[in-house]
Each structure stands twice: as structure tokens, then as C-alpha cells.
Amino acid sequence: ILGGYALEDDFTGLKNCMLLAFTEKCTRDSIDLLCEILKESHHD
């Protein structure tokens, strides 16, 4: 999985946030899977 664009570099209020973009070729299931993986890897 490749990460998105780190928003903190341009927007100091968005620490630990990233921008992701998807095309119509990505299925809802694959996006949901990515979300689940990111939730599991999140550390406070």
C-alpha cells in the first residue's frame, strides 16, 4: 500500500492526515479494505 500526500506539510492543523485520491477503477471493497488497514495501523 502506498501512502497519500501528507497534509501536515502544508496545513499545520492537519497533523497525521493524508490526502488520498481514487479513480473509478478502485472498487468500494478495495477502498473499504484500505480504510480497515489504516484503522488497525493507527497509533495515538
N, C-alpha and C positions, 0 to 999 in steps of 0.2 A: 504494500500500500504506500503510495507516495503522498506526502503531506500537501496541504494547500499553501496559500500565501499568509504569512504571519502578519496579522493586523497591528500588533503592538508597535512595530517599527514606524508606522505612520499615524497611529491613533493610540496615544498613551493610555487612554481609558479602556482599551480592549486587550488587556494583558491575558495571555494564554488563549487567544482567539485566533482562528484562521478562517480564511475565505475559501470555500470550495465551489467549484462550478461543475455542472453535469450537462451532458448533451442528451438528446432523445435516444441515444444508443444505450444509455445506462438504464437498467430495469429498476423498478421500485424495490424489488427484492435485494438487488445488489447495494442500493443506497441504504436500505434498512440494515443490511448486514454491516456496512461500514459504520453506521451510527452505533450499533451494538458493540462493535470492536472498540470504537473510540470511548464509549461509556466505560467499558471494562478497563481501559488503559489510563483513565483519568486519575490523576493524583492531586490531592489538595496541597 
